[in-house]
Amino acid sequence: MNRILALCMSPDQGGLELYFLKLVKYYRLKLNQNIHVACSEDSYISNQISDDKIICKSKSFIKNIFILRKYINDNDIDAIHVSWAKDLFLSVLLKKLSKKPIKLIFYRQMKLSRPKKDIYHKFIYRNIDHFLVITKKLYNESCIHLPIDSSKIHLLTYGIEKPSENLIVAKEKFFNQSQLDTSVFTIGVFSRIEEQKGQHLVLQAINKSNHDIQLCVIGHCMKHEYKNRLIEDIQLYKLNQKVKFIDFVNMPMTYMPCFDLVVLPTYEETFGLIVVEAMLMKVPVIGSNAGGVPEIIINKHNGLLFETKNYDDLQKKIDQMIEDVQLRQKIIHNGYEHSIKYYDYDNHFNKLEKIINQ
């Protein structure tokens, strides 16, 4: 059994950080392993984990090296699991400075923006023992653009855990609190509020549609200028009573059954976790035909794909989902079966454990 240090200095609260917390929870509760945690002070992760953690200073890189090196040696750590790419340099130095050989595992959940074969990245990637990627597209890109042996690259899709029934949010109560009408077709969009997430496309599609539609955007605001633009559009389209903003929630899946449709309108999502989560919660989905989303959605089988950045096409797909009840029921059924078959929670972590123990 490996003693693992899960390291993530990210200050954010999004899909990457939620996965990190699930990783820690699974190892501690399901595998009964005392996984150690290294995180940044006052971060979302540090606030969610109460024990067996080492807190690092967000602006003290050198000091963090000494703090973490001592922690690794004192706790006889065998492997470092890295989630955030910005932590790779720190992790490689810790591996080099450890008293004994330790493994370095990096789970890449974001797309590759460019080839990385310079001296710096060669140094980084030659010290990674297992490079895990979330989609087939990312696997192929990594083989081409990264200075790492393909034998070290492993495809590891997400594993999704369905929340217990007692945690599911009551639609009527939630809609009353949010001043939404339970009788109106309602779309849920779960993502950070920034332009590349495409919330404006959904607004434009709703404005063009002849159907009565409500929209609920759930996520942390990253760009206030962009949110102000969305509010201006809402006023221009006279949708003031039809659109609601809800801040980041810890368990988005518990809210999904409140909606008639979940839309992922992002320009390019590396994976598309929200899509699989909605499928598992038996909610129909529409996603942008880019990034890893087409690996999840089979068009007209378990969801609908729309042309990226094209709100006209999105509007047509939304109308199709509203008007074709038979198609919607087919998508709900097939989406649920697909999520169970390919994104099983236990299978994901069992595969991760096997990779680490190689």
Buried (B, 14 or more C-beta within 10 A) or exposed (E): EBBBBBBBBBBBBBBBBBBBBBBBBBBBEEEEBEBBBBBBBEBBBBEBBEEEBBBBEEEEEEEBBEBBBEBBEEBEBBBBBBBBBEBBEBBBBBBEEBEEEBBBBBBBBBBBEEEBEEEEBBEBBEBBBBBBBBBEBBBEBBEEBBBBEEEBBBBBBBBBBBBEEEEBBEBEEBBEEBEBEEEEBBBBBBBBBBBBBBBBBBBBBBBBBEEEBBBBBBBBBBBEEBBEBBEEBBEEBEBEEBBBBBEBBEEBBBBBBBBBBBBBBBBBBBBBBBBBBBBBBEBBBBBBBBBBBBBBBBBBEBBBBBBBBBBEBBBBBBBBBBEEEEBBEBBBEBBBEBBEEBBBBEEBBBBBBEBBEE
